[in-house]
Amino acid sequence: MVADLADILKYTIPALIVFATVYYLMNSFFRQQFQLESMKYQKDTAKNTLPLKLQAYERLALFCERISVDNLAYRLTNTEMGGRELQNAMLIAIQQEYEHNMSQQIYVSENLWKIIQLSKDKMQEIVSSGSGHTTNEFIASVKSAILESKVDPVAYARMAVRDEAQLLI
């Protein structure tokens, strides 16, 4: 009986040692393979998303340009328009530009997106506070409101977009 137990242990202990060694080596091998595949996937993903991120920064920079007072006035002013009509057209244009670029928030940092939202809100606030019966009076009052606020929200957002894009490049 003891001899049978000794024979069983004589074969079982080396088998368990071999099993544990193989298990450890295979586990290490598979973990390393998983890490390699993970790194390849991250590299491929980065290669594919970099152009999308750069395009998002380009579109947000264009958004900033399109909601600037000068650009809005140039695009929206016509001879039959009064100050109130221009104000409404500018508010609508700012909101439409924002809605057109909302999907870009996926590709940029949360902080940059908050800056974009704040610049849009501030521009709408400034345009809403503008007054004047003619388009020229209205544009002048909006420009003076921006100067009085001491921070041009569009210029600040444009700078934030440029700075974050530089970090990516």
RAPE-V587078 format. One record per helix or strand of 3 or more residues. SS is the DSSP state (H for helix, E for strand). FROM is the first residue (numbers start at 1). LEN is the number of residues. Records with the same first field share a line. If there is no record, write none. Layout:
SS: FROM-LEN ; FROM-LEN
This chain:
H: 2-65 ; 69-8 ; 83-18 ; 102-5 ; 110-20 ; 135-15 ; 153-16
